[in-house]
Amino acid sequence: MKVCISNHAIMRCRERLFDYTSCEKTIIDRLKVAAIKGRKICMRPSSLGNCIEMYFEGIFIVVMKNSDKLTVITCLGNTRYRKWVKNQEMYMNVRGRILF
């Protein structure tokens, strides 16, 4: 199966894993392995197709699955980053104000 990596996924992987020193090829290879061998966590809402949140070796990614191709759309970070983001979402109001 063909695996494509978006530029957005590479950029988010650097930001959310705090990995600014690795070369782009290393990040692409890591995301490809996560897309192929990852464990399905849940389906994500999308108008583009079947989007799946996956987990592999401490990395959460979102993959869009077509008939013959997987496309890694974004990297959601590691477990610590995801926990922090979900905790921040509890403080958000519907109108976008932060409540403390």
C-alpha positions as CSV (number, residue, x, y, z in Angstrom):
1,M,0.0,0.0,0.0
2,K,1.3,3.5,-0.9
3,V,1.9,5.9,2.0
4,C,2.0,9.7,1.4
5,I,3.1,12.2,4.1
6,S,1.8,15.7,4.0
7,N,4.0,18.7,4.6
8,H,1.7,19.7,7.4
9,A,2.3,16.3,9.1
10,I,6.1,16.9,9.0
11,M,5.8,20.4,10.4
12,R,3.5,19.3,13.2
13,C,5.7,16.3,14.0
14,R,8.6,18.7,14.5
15,E,6.6,21.1,16.7
16,R,4.6,18.5,18.8
17,L,7.5,16.1,19.4
18,F,10.0,19.0,19.9
19,D,12.3,17.4,17.3
20,Y,13.9,20.2,15.4
21,T,17.3,18.4,14.8
22,S,16.2,15.4,12.8
23,C,16.3,15.5,9.0
24,E,13.1,15.4,7.0
25,K,13.8,11.9,5.7
26,T,14.0,10.5,9.2
27,I,10.6,12.1,10.1
28,I,9.0,10.8,6.9
29,D,10.2,7.3,7.6
30,R,9.0,7.4,11.2
31,L,5.5,8.6,10.1
32,K,5.3,6.0,7.3
33,V,6.0,3.2,9.8
34,A,3.4,4.6,12.2
35,A,0.9,4.7,9.4
36,I,1.5,1.1,8.4
37,K,2.0,-0.6,11.7
38,G,-0.1,1.7,13.9
39,R,-3.0,0.7,16.0
40,K,-6.4,2.2,15.2
41,I,-7.7,4.4,18.1
42,C,-10.8,6.0,16.6
43,M,-12.5,7.4,13.5
44,R,-12.2,11.1,13.0
45,P,-14.8,13.3,11.4
46,S,-13.9,14.4,7.9
47,S,-15.6,15.3,4.6
48,L,-12.6,14.1,2.6
49,G,-12.8,10.4,3.4
50,N,-12.1,7.8,6.0
51,C,-9.9,9.5,8.6
52,I,-8.4,7.4,11.4
53,E,-6.5,8.3,14.5
54,M,-3.6,5.9,15.0
55,Y,-1.0,5.2,17.6
56,F,2.4,3.7,17.2
57,E,5.4,3.8,19.6
58,G,4.3,6.9,21.4
59,I,3.1,8.9,18.4
60,F,-0.5,9.8,17.6
61,I,-1.2,10.5,13.9
62,V,-4.3,11.0,11.7
63,V,-4.4,9.0,8.5
64,M,-6.8,9.4,5.6
65,K,-7.4,6.0,4.0
66,N,-8.4,5.6,0.4
67,S,-8.7,2.4,-1.6
68,D,-5.0,2.0,-2.4
69,K,-3.3,4.8,-0.5
70,L,-2.7,6.1,3.0
71,T,-2.1,9.8,3.6
72,V,-0.7,11.0,6.9
73,I,-2.6,14.3,7.4
74,T,-1.2,15.4,10.7
75,C,0.8,14.4,13.8
76,L,-0.9,14.9,17.1
77,G,2.2,14.4,19.3
78,N,3.2,12.0,22.0
79,T,1.2,10.8,25.0
80,R,2.3,13.7,27.2
81,Y,1.5,16.4,24.7
82,R,-1.9,14.8,23.9
83,K,-2.8,14.7,27.6
84,W,-1.8,18.4,28.0
85,V,-3.9,19.4,25.0
86,K,-6.9,17.5,26.2
87,N,-6.5,19.2,29.6
88,Q,-6.4,22.6,27.9
89,E,-9.6,21.8,26.0
90,M,-11.5,21.6,29.3
91,Y,-10.9,25.3,30.0
92,M,-12.2,26.4,26.6
93,N,-15.6,28.0,26.4
94,V,-17.8,27.7,23.3
95,R,-17.0,31.3,22.3
96,G,-13.3,30.7,22.5
97,R,-12.6,32.4,25.8
98,I,-10.4,30.6,28.3
99,L,-12.0,30.1,31.7
100,F,-9.8,29.5,34.8
